[in-house]
C-alpha cells in the first residue's frame, strides 16, 4: 500500500509550509538515527518522514503528489499524458487521484505510444529480439550533513554477496538529489548490458545548522555583555571556524550575513546567516537580580508599542 505523506508527518492536507516544517523538525529530532543506533525500524521511519517532508515542502512536488500520488514523483513522469489518459477514459488503472496510482508505462517516457503498448499483447506489434538492457533499479543512501556539503566517497555493497562499489557524493549535494551508478541495476537478457542503479540522496538533519538551497542558517547564543558592548566571536562554517563581529547594542534575533560561507555547488556558493540569540543566566542570584533591575530602569518607553493587529 502506498504511503500517505500527510499521515507520515501527522498533518492535514491543507497544512501550510510552516506547519509542514514544524512537524518535520519535531519528528526528525525524535527519530534521528544517532539517537537510535542500530534500530532499523526507526531508521526506516526516519527515511519515510524525510521523503514525505521533501515532497510536501516543495510546492511543485506537492502538487504532483496531490494529483497522482507517489507515481507522480517518479523520474520522467509526464503529467500531461496521465491527464490525457483520464480524459480518454482509459480505465481504472489509468486514473489517478489524491494518493492514487498511474500504471501505464508510457507515462514515464519508456514506450512510443498506446499502439506500442497494445501491439505486443495483441500480436500486432514488433517482437523484441536480441540482447536487451536490464532495468534501472532505485534505492536510497543516507549521508550526514557535512558530507553532503563537502562531498564524500562511500563504499556500498549494493546486493547480497555482491561486490562493493564506490559512490561519490558531489560537494553541495542536497536531500532528494539523484545519483546514477552505472551497471549496478538489473541484469540484461540475452547478453544485454545491466541497467543502472539510481540512488536518491537523503541527508541527516544537523543539530545546529539548517539549509535552504545553498544558504545555511545558524542560531548563535551571545551574552548580554557581548550584545551591549559588541564582540568578536568564533562561528563554525563548512570550511572551518571564522571570526564574526557582533555589533554594539545587538538585539536578540538580529541577523548577520557571512557572504560565501554557505554551501558550494559547482560554480555557485551560498551565504551563512547567523541569528544572534541573547543568552540570559538560567540560575537566580542577587547579583543577577540587581543587574536585571538596572537594565529595566535603563529601558525607556513601551518596547511593545509598535506591535498591533
C-alpha positions in Angstrom: 0.0 0.0 0.0 1.3 3.4 -1.0 2.3 5.6 1.9 0.3 8.7 2.8 2.9 11.5 3.2 0.5 13.7 5.1 -0.1 10.9 7.7 3.7 10.3 7.8 4.1 13.9 9.1 0.9 13.9 11.2 -0.6 16.9 9.3 -3.7 17.7 7.4 -3.8 18.0 3.6 -4.3 21.8 4.0 -1.2 22.2 6.1 0.8 25.4 5.4 4.6 25.3 4.7 5.3 26.5 8.2 3.1 23.7 9.7 4.9 21.1 7.5 8.3 22.4 8.6 7.3 22.4 12.3 6.0 18.8 12.1 9.1 17.6 10.3 11.5 19.2 12.7 9.8 17.6 15.7 9.8 14.1 14.1 13.4 14.4 12.8 14.6 15.3 16.3 12.7 12.3 17.7 13.8 9.8 15.0 17.3 10.9 14.4 19.4 7.7 13.7 22.1 9.0 16.0 19.7 8.7 18.9 18.7 5.1 18.0 21.9 3.4 16.7 21.2 0.1 15.0 17.4 0.4 15.2 16.3 -0.5 11.6 12.6 0.3 12.3 13.5 3.8 13.5 15.9 4.3 10.5 13.1 3.3 8.1 10.7 5.6 9.8 13.2 8.4 9.6 13.6 7.8 5.8 9.9 7.9 5.3 9.5 11.1 7.2 12.3 12.7 5.3 10.8 11.7 2.0 7.4 13.0 2.9 8.9 16.3 4.0 11.0 16.8 0.9 7.9 16.2 -1.2 5.4 18.3 0.6 7.7 21.3 1.3 8.3 21.6 -2.4 5.2 23.3 -4.0 5.6 21.6 -7.4 6.2 18.1 -6.0 3.3 18.5 -3.6 1.0 19.5 -6.4 2.0 16.4 -8.4 1.7 14.2 -5.3 -1.8 15.5 -4.5 -2.9 14.7 -8.0 -1.1 11.5 -8.9 0.2 10.1 -5.6 3.8 8.7 -5.5 3.7 7.7 -9.1 3.8 11.4 -10.0 7.2 11.7 -8.3 8.9 9.1 -10.4 11.7 10.3 -12.8 10.4 11.1 -16.2 6.7 11.1 -15.2 4.6 13.0 -17.7 1.5 14.6 -16.1 0.0 15.8 -19.4 0.0 12.2 -20.7 -1.5 11.0 -17.5 -4.3 13.6 -17.7 -4.9 12.7 -21.3 -5.5 9.0 -20.3 -8.0 10.1 -17.7 -9.8 12.3 -20.1 -10.0 9.5 -22.6 -11.5 7.2 -20.0 -8.6 4.7 -20.2 -10.0 2.6 -17.3 -9.5 2.5 -13.6 -5.8 1.5 -13.8 -5.0 4.7 -15.7 -6.9 7.0 -13.4 -5.1 8.9 -10.7 -6.4 10.8 -7.8 -5.2 12.0 -4.4 -2.9 9.2 -3.3 -3.7 7.1 -6.4 -1.5 5.4 -8.9 -0.8 5.7 -12.6 0.4 2.4 -14.1 0.8 2.8 -17.9 4.5 2.6 -18.8 4.5 5.4 -21.3 3.7 7.9 -18.6 7.4 7.6 -17.9 8.6 8.0 -21.4 9.6 4.4 -21.9 7.5 3.5 -24.9 6.4 5.2 -28.1 2.6 5.3 -27.6 -0.6 3.4 -27.0 -0.2 1.4 -30.1 3.2 0.1 -29.0 1.7 -1.0 -25.6 -1.2 -3.0 -27.0 0.6 -4.2 -30.1 2.7 -6.6 -28.2 -0.3 -8.0 -26.3 -2.4 -8.5 -29.5 0.4 -9.8 -31.6 0.4 -6.9 -34.0 3.5 -5.2 -32.7 7.1 -5.7 -33.4 8.6 -8.6 -31.5 11.7 -7.6 -29.5 14.6 -9.7 -30.4 18.3 -9.8 -29.4 20.1 -8.5 -26.3 18.1 -6.2 -24.1 19.4 -3.9 -21.4 18.5 -4.6 -17.8 16.1 -2.3 -16.0 17.2 0.5 -13.8 16.8 0.0 -10.0 16.2 2.6 -7.4 17.4 2.9 -3.8 18.4 5.5 -1.2 21.7 6.4 0.5 21.8 8.3 3.8 24.7 10.8 4.3 25.5 13.1 7.1 25.0 16.9 6.8 28.7 17.8 6.4 29.4 15.0 3.9 26.6 16.3 1.7 28.1 19.8 1.8 31.8 18.9 1.4 31.4 15.8 -0.7 32.4 12.3 0.1 33.1 8.8 -1.2 31.1 5.9 0.2 31.7 2.2 -0.2 28.4 0.4 -0.6 27.5 -3.2 -1.0 24.5 -3.0 -3.3 23.4 -6.6 -3.4 23.7 -9.5 -1.0 27.0 -11.1 -1.8 27.8 -8.6 -4.5 31.0 -6.5 -4.8 31.4 -3.2 -3.1 31.2 -0.1 -5.3 32.4 3.4 -4.7 29.7 6.1 -4.8 30.8 9.7 -5.0 28.7 12.3 -3.2 29.4 15.6 -5.0 30.0 18.7 -3.0 26.8 20.6 -2.3 24.6 17.5 -2.7 21.1 18.2 -1.4 18.4 16.0 0.1 16.5 14.4 -2.8 19.3 14.6 -5.3 19.7 11.7 -7.7 22.9 9.8 -8.4 23.4 7.2 -11.2 25.7 4.2 -10.6 26.3 2.7 -14.0 26.0 -1.1 -14.5 24.6 -1.8 -11.0 20.9 -2.3 -12.0 19.1 -5.4 -13.0 21.0 -7.8 -15.3 20.2 -7.7 -19.0 18.7 -10.5 -21.1 20.2 -12.4 -24.0 23.6 -11.0 -23.3 22.4 -7.4 -22.9 24.1 -5.0 -20.5 22.8 -4.5 -17.0 20.8 -1.4 -16.1 21.9 1.3 -13.7 21.2 2.0 -10.0 19.5 5.3 -9.3 20.3 6.5 -5.8 18.3 9.1 -4.0 20.4 11.1 -1.5 18.9 11.5 2.0 20.7 14.0 4.2 20.5 13.7 8.0 19.5 16.9 9.7 22.2 18.8 11.5 21.8 19.7 15.2 22.5 23.4 14.7 22.6 24.2 11.0 19.6 24.5 8.7 19.9 24.6 4.9 17.8 26.3 2.3 19.2 25.9 -1.2 22.8 27.0 -1.0 22.3 29.1 2.1 22.9 28.0 5.7 21.3 29.3 8.9 22.7 29.2 12.4 21.3 30.5 15.8 24.3 31.8 17.8 23.9 32.4 21.5 25.7 35.6 22.8 25.9 37.1 26.3 24.2 40.3 27.4 27.7 41.9 27.6 28.6 40.8 24.1 25.3 42.2 22.8 25.6 45.5 24.6 29.3 46.2 24.1 29.9 44.4 20.8 32.4 41.5 20.5 34.3 39.2 18.2 33.1 35.6 18.4 34.1 32.4 16.6 31.5 30.9 14.3 31.6 27.4 12.7 31.3 27.1 8.9 31.7 24.2 6.5 35.3 25.4 5.7 36.3 25.9 9.4 35.6 28.4 12.1 35.7 32.2 11.3 35.6 35.3 13.4 32.3 37.3 13.3 31.8 40.8 14.7 28.8 41.2 17.0 27.9 44.9 16.6 27.3 47.1 19.7 23.8 47.1 21.0 22.9 43.9 19.0 19.3 42.7 19.5 18.2 39.2 20.0 17.0 38.0 16.6 19.3 40.3 14.7 20.9 38.6 11.7 24.4 38.9 10.3 25.4 37.5 6.9 28.7 35.8 6.2 29.0 36.0 2.4 30.3 33.0 0.6 30.3 30.8 3.8 27.3 28.7 2.8 27.1 25.6 0.5 29.4 25.5 -2.5 27.9 23.6 -5.5 29.6 23.6 -8.9 30.4 27.3 -9.6 27.9 28.8 -7.1 28.3 29.5 -3.4 25.6 30.4 -0.8 25.9 32.5 2.3 25.7 31.8 6.1 23.1 33.7 8.0 23.8 34.0 11.7 21.0 35.0 14.1 22.0 36.4 17.5 20.2 35.0 20.5 20.9 36.7 23.7 21.5 34.1 26.4 20.4 35.1 29.9 21.6 33.4 33.1 19.4 30.4 33.9 20.1 30.5 37.7 18.8 33.1 40.1 21.2 35.2 42.2 21.1 38.5 44.0 23.7 39.9 41.6 21.7 38.9 38.5 18.5 40.3 40.0 20.2 43.7 40.7 21.6 43.7 37.1 18.2 43.0 35.7 16.7 45.8 37.7 19.3 48.2 36.4 18.5 47.1 32.8 14.8 47.6 33.4 15.4 51.2 34.6 17.6 51.9 31.6 14.9 50.7 29.2 12.9 53.7 28.1 9.3 53.7 26.9 7.0 50.9 25.9 9.1 48.4 23.9 5.9 46.8 22.5 4.2 50.0 21.4 4.7 49.2 17.7 3.1 45.8 17.9 -0.5 45.9 16.8 -3.0 43.8 15.0 
